[in-house]
Structure formats: structure tokens, C-alpha cells
Amino acid sequence: MRRWLVSHYMGMVHVVLSVTTVALLALLSWGIAQSNIIAAMLAGAGLAVDIVMGGSTLLVPEDLRSQATERTLRVASGTLTYMAAGLSPESCTAVCQLLLPETAAAAIAMTDARATLAFVGDDINGFRAGERLAGPTKEVMESKHMQTFTVFDRNEWMGSGGEDEPTERERLFPVGIIAPLVVADRSVGTLRLYYRHGRDVDRTQLAIARGLAELLSTQLSAYELDRQAELTARAEVKALQAQINPHFLFNTLNTIASLTRTNPDKARNLLREFSVFYRRTLEGSQSLIPLCEELEQTRRYLKIEKARFGEDRIVETEAVEPGCGSVKVPSFIVQPIVENAVRHAMRDEGPLHIDVQVATDGDDVLLAVADDGLGMDEPIARRLLEGSSQDIPKSSNGSGIALRNVAERIERFYGIGSGVEIMSKSGEGTCVTLRLVGVAPRSAITQR
């Protein structure tokens, strides 16, 4: 606050000095033109005083710049410690507590791309983390440009809206600044500064908000690079583990061996499919491929399993929205999910229905794999997605590695907001949905 007051004082001094200098220069010119020696002498003396005062005031900004440099380094060091963990309620709360004294704001909040994660300041009783973004905050996320807001922006405050009177919190903080947090040209969150009076929002506060947001964006970018490097290493190892399944290999070879005696033609066709399947498996661990090729690989897998279990034991359906087949995806994001369904959801008797659906959702692509198999309880589904096999029934062991592997690679390729969601109910089935952010075909977006 002291820095803000000094800054305002210095601004006023500079304005006064500038106006006085202009007036004295005009008086000096008039005195010379009119041969008025007294006026010229007075103007000259006044300019001398102006120069001395101006010189003395310039010493203060130099001192302020030194202090500002030290404060900036201290803030950068402190925020880096917390931003090393990415955007979380805990890290954002710590950052807001650190940044609040560096501004004239009454409160500071941070969000990710979906909800408010932290809010620090005076008179904030009743705040609830997790409230969805709305109004100007969403506009800032979309435009990636800083902007101010007032209570007249009815949808701004933490998702409140409608035609109701301003809430108590809105009355406390009627104005503010919202600055985007940008990583790899993608908005991943916002920094929001709240003020009690409109006069508090000046160029200094706008510059502070912009500078803090850029600092946090840079630190989040560094975090994301480290995270991607770690995920890449882990995903590559897990991909190799998931791709070479000795049980599947031996079972398929045994199936082909038995068919050579009972149905040689089918055995030859299955052997060709198996050869192509494994060649694609060993070749495609890194590159992005069209989704249609991934679905084709999944159909090869199901053809092999049908030969093993029987044609009537696995019934698959597939629906792909026009244009989505060309979307580039990492290899092995659908086939492992379908394999999990076959390995862990199939009942002892009756068919297992597997339905693959691909559709757009705004700029995103949703890819869902649903089955009507054994299903699981919600805690088990959550642990599977986390990659933890602790306390998971033996019938589900192994599938957690594949699901977590898929989730990590999707987040790696498509960024914040992408990922995997599991909905399952014991005895009724499971639906695994993949969200690929920002890859909807342009033709599909244009048609809407």
C-alpha cells in the first residue's frame, strides 16, 4: 500500500512540475519578446527552481525501482515454489496470500479453466471454492486479454446472476481486474483483483495485474514442461507394458491353432488380422494417427476375441459423427478401453454389448466406450483412473494401468480440460468418456 501511495504522490508532483514548467516557458518567451527584463528574470528563476525540484524527485523513483526489483524477485521466488505444483486450491491460496500485499486490492482470487480455486482478502465469509466461472471471467478466458469488471456485469461474481439485487459480496467488491493465465497460447485460468472503489483501479493497478499474471503464466509454463517430460517417460513405459500382453498373445495363438483343424480358412484370415494387429501395436506407440485408424485397430482386436469367445458373445456397435474420423489422436486410446471391457466386464454367460460413440461438443471431441457388463462401484472406478490397484478386486486388476496411461497421454497431447471420465454401476455396465479439447473438425463447427 505504501508503494501505491508513493506512486500516486510522485505522479501528482510530476503533473504540477510539468504545468509549472510550461507556464514559466511561456512567461520567458513573452518577456523576451516584449523586452520585459523583470518578467524574463522571474521566469528564468522559476525554471531554475523547477529543474532543482525535478532533479530531486527523480531520485525517489530510482530508489523505488530498486525496492520494486527486490520485491519482484521476492514475489517471483515465492510464487515459483507454489506454482511448481500447478493450479490447485492449496497452491493458489498460498499465491493469493503472497500477492495481496503487493497490490492495493481488497481481495485476490485465482481460477483454473473451470472454477474458482482460491479467494483471499477481507470480508470473504461465505465464499465456497469450486464455484463455476461466468460472465467476464469466461470472456477473459476466451479472449486471453485482461479486462475490468463492475457489479453491473451481472454474471461476474462467482457465478451469481439474474436480475436480483447485488449480493453482500458484490457490494464489498464492486469493481475489479481479471487477467488471464496463459500456457502455450491456451488460457488455463485467471487472476482476479477486487477493489472497494472504482478510483482504486488505475494504471498502476492494471500494470501490477498484468505483470503478476504474466509471471504466473511463465511459471505455469515451466511447470507444464516438467510435467509433460515426466508424463512422457511414464506413458512410454506404460504403453509398452500395455501393448505386450502375453496372455492375449498365447490365447490368440491357441485359438488359431485349434481353427487350423476345424476351419483352415478362418484360421488363415485370423492369422493375417493378428499379424496386422501386432505390427500396428509395435509401430504406433508415439505418432498421432487418424481416429479412423485407431477404430480400425480396435475392430481387429474384437475380431480376434470373437474367434476366441464366439461370435455371439461380443456385440459391438459404432457411431462416428461425420468428419471426426480424421481427427488426429495418439494410438491406443480406444483399443485398451475396449480390451478392459472384454477382459473384466464380460459375464460367464450371455453377450457383452460394446458401443463406441464419437461426437463433437463445441470445439471438443467426445469419445465414449460403453458396455453393459459387470460394472463396478464408484470408489473402484476412481482408483482405476488414478492408476492404483490397492483394494481393487482381482477381476479389475490391470485395467488401471491402461486407463491411467490413456488419461496421461490425452492430457499431454490436448492440454488442460482434456482427460478421461468413468461412469459405472455394479451389475449394469461402464461408460468411459474421453474429452479431446479443441480438436473438433472445422466442418462440424461450421455446420452448427
ChimeraX attribute file (.defattr): number of C-alpha atoms within 10 A of each C-alpha:
attribute: neighborCount
match mode: 1-to-1
recipient: residues
	/A:1	12
	/A:2	11
	/A:3	14
	/A:4	15
	/A:5	11
	/A:6	14
	/A:7	16
	/A:8	13
	/A:9	11
	/A:10	16
	/A:11	11
	/A:12	12
	/A:13	14
	/A:14	15
	/A:15	11
	/A:16	12
	/A:17	16
	/A:18	13
	/A:19	10
	/A:20	15
	/A:21	19
	/A:22	12
	/A:23	15
	/A:24	20
	/A:25	16
	/A:26	13
	/A:27	18
	/A:28	24
	/A:29	16
	/A:30	15
	/A:31	18
	/A:32	14
	/A:33	10
	/A:34	11
	/A:35	11
	/A:36	13
	/A:37	12
	/A:38	12
	/A:39	18
	/A:40	22
	/A:41	15
	/A:42	15
	/A:43	22
	/A:44	16
	/A:45	14
	/A:46	17
	/A:47	20
	/A:48	13
	/A:49	13
	/A:50	18
	/A:51	14
	/A:52	10
	/A:53	14
	/A:54	15
	/A:55	11
	/A:56	11
	/A:57	14
	/A:58	12
	/A:59	10
	/A:60	14
	/A:61	15
	/A:62	11
	/A:63	11
	/A:64	14
	/A:65	11
	/A:66	12
	/A:67	13
	/A:68	15
	/A:69	12
	/A:70	12
	/A:71	13
	/A:72	16
	/A:73	12
	/A:74	13
	/A:75	17
	/A:76	16
	/A:77	11
	/A:78	15
	/A:79	22
	/A:80	20
	/A:81	14
	/A:82	19
	/A:83	22
	/A:84	17
	/A:85	15
	/A:86	20
	/A:87	21
	/A:88	17
	/A:89	18
	/A:90	13
	/A:91	19
	/A:92	26
	/A:93	19
	/A:94	19
	/A:95	24
	/A:96	22
	/A:97	17
	/A:98	15
	/A:99	20
	/A:100	18
	/A:101	14
	/A:102	19
	/A:103	18
	/A:104	21
	/A:105	26
	/A:106	20
	/A:107	25
	/A:108	25
	/A:109	22
	/A:110	27
	/A:111	27
	/A:112	26
	/A:113	21
	/A:114	17
	/A:115	18
	/A:116	26
	/A:117	23
	/A:118	26
	/A:119	23
	/A:120	22
	/A:121	17
	/A:122	12
	/A:123	13
	/A:124	14
	/A:125	8
	/A:126	7
	/A:127	14
	/A:128	12
	/A:129	14
	/A:130	15
	/A:131	16
	/A:132	16
	/A:133	23
	/A:134	18
	/A:135	17
	/A:136	21
	/A:137	29
	/A:138	19
	/A:139	16
	/A:140	20
	/A:141	24
	/A:142	12
	/A:143	13
	/A:144	19
	/A:145	15
	/A:146	22
	/A:147	18
	/A:148	18
	/A:149	20
	/A:150	18
	/A:151	18
	/A:152	11
	/A:153	14
	/A:154	20
	/A:155	18
	/A:156	19
	/A:157	23
	/A:158	20
	/A:159	16
	/A:160	18
	/A:161	16
	/A:162	9
	/A:163	8
	/A:164	8
	/A:165	11
	/A:166	17
	/A:167	12
	/A:168	11
	/A:169	16
	/A:170	20
	/A:171	12
	/A:172	18
	/A:173	23
	/A:174	20
	/A:175	23
	/A:176	25
	/A:177	23
	/A:178	27
	/A:179	26
	/A:180	33
	/A:181	31
	/A:182	21
	/A:183	22
	/A:184	13
	/A:185	8
	/A:186	16
	/A:187	20
	/A:188	22
	/A:189	29
	/A:190	27
	/A:191	25
	/A:192	26
	/A:193	31
	/A:194	25
	/A:195	20
	/A:196	18
	/A:197	14
	/A:198	13
	/A:199	8
	/A:200	17
	/A:201	19
	/A:202	10
	/A:203	9
	/A:204	15
	/A:205	19
	/A:206	19
	/A:207	11
	/A:208	15
	/A:209	23
	/A:210	20
	/A:211	14
	/A:212	21
	/A:213	22
	/A:214	17
	/A:215	18
	/A:216	22
	/A:217	22
	/A:218	18
	/A:219	21
	/A:220	24
	/A:221	19
	/A:222	17
	/A:223	18
	/A:224	19
	/A:225	14
	/A:226	13
	/A:227	15
	/A:228	19
	/A:229	12
	/A:230	11
	/A:231	17
	/A:232	16
	/A:233	11
	/A:234	14
	/A:235	24
	/A:236	15
	/A:237	12
	/A:238	16
	/A:239	22
	/A:240	13
	/A:241	12
	/A:242	18
	/A:243	16
	/A:244	13
	/A:245	10
	/A:246	9
	/A:247	9
	/A:248	14
	/A:249	13
	/A:250	11
	/A:251	14
	/A:252	19
	/A:253	17
	/A:254	12
	/A:255	19
	/A:256	24
	/A:257	14
	/A:258	14
	/A:259	18
	/A:260	13
	/A:261	9
	/A:262	11
	/A:263	11
	/A:264	14
	/A:265	11
	/A:266	14
	/A:267	20
	/A:268	14
	/A:269	12
	/A:270	21
	/A:271	18
	/A:272	11
	/A:273	18
	/A:274	20
	/A:275	12
	/A:276	13
	/A:277	18
	/A:278	17
	/A:279	11
	/A:280	16
	/A:281	18
	/A:282	12
	/A:283	10
	/A:284	16
	/A:285	16
	/A:286	14
	/A:287	10
	/A:288	14
	/A:289	16
	/A:290	15
	/A:291	21
	/A:292	16
	/A:293	16
	/A:294	23
	/A:295	20
	/A:296	13
	/A:297	22
	/A:298	20
	/A:299	18
	/A:300	19
	/A:301	19
	/A:302	20
	/A:303	17
	/A:304	21
	/A:305	21
	/A:306	15
	/A:307	18
	/A:308	18
	/A:309	12
	/A:310	12
	/A:311	13
	/A:312	11
	/A:313	19
	/A:314	19
	/A:315	14
	/A:316	14
	/A:317	11
	/A:318	12
	/A:319	10
	/A:320	16
	/A:321	12
	/A:322	13
	/A:323	14
	/A:324	23
	/A:325	17
	/A:326	14
	/A:327	16
	/A:328	16
	/A:329	23
	/A:330	20
	/A:331	25
	/A:332	25
	/A:333	22
	/A:334	23
	/A:335	21
	/A:336	21
	/A:337	22
	/A:338	23
	/A:339	18
	/A:340	18
	/A:341	26
	/A:342	21
	/A:343	16
	/A:344	18
	/A:345	24
	/A:346	21
	/A:347	15
	/A:348	7
	/A:349	7
	/A:350	11
	/A:351	16
	/A:352	21
	/A:353	20
	/A:354	21
	/A:355	17
	/A:356	20
	/A:357	15
	/A:358	20
	/A:359	18
	/A:360	22
	/A:361	15
	/A:362	14
	/A:363	14
	/A:364	19
	/A:365	22
	/A:366	20
	/A:367	20
	/A:368	20
	/A:369	22
	/A:370	23
	/A:371	24
	/A:372	21
	/A:373	24
	/A:374	19
	/A:375	23
	/A:376	21
	/A:377	13
	/A:378	14
	/A:379	10
	/A:380	20
	/A:381	22
	/A:382	15
	/A:383	16
	/A:384	23
	/A:385	21
	/A:386	15
	/A:387	18
	/A:388	17
	/A:389	18
	/A:390	10
	/A:391	10
	/A:392	17
	/A:393	10
	/A:394	9
	/A:395	11
	/A:396	19
	/A:397	16
	/A:398	18
	/A:399	23
	/A:400	22
	/A:401	22
	/A:402	25
	/A:403	24
	/A:404	21
	/A:405	25
	/A:406	26
	/A:407	22
	/A:408	18
	/A:409	25
	/A:410	23
	/A:411	19
	/A:412	20
	/A:413	15
	/A:414	17
	/A:415	19
	/A:416	19
	/A:417	17
	/A:418	22
	/A:419	20
	/A:420	21
	/A:421	17
	/A:422	18
	/A:423	16
	/A:424	22
	/A:425	16
	/A:426	12
	/A:427	14
	/A:428	13
	/A:429	21
	/A:430	24
	/A:431	21
	/A:432	20
	/A:433	20
	/A:434	22
	/A:435	22
	/A:436	26
	/A:437	21
	/A:438	16
	/A:439	18
	/A:440	21
	/A:441	18
	/A:442	11
	/A:443	11
	/A:444	17
	/A:445	13
	/A:446	7
	/A:447	6
	/A:448	6
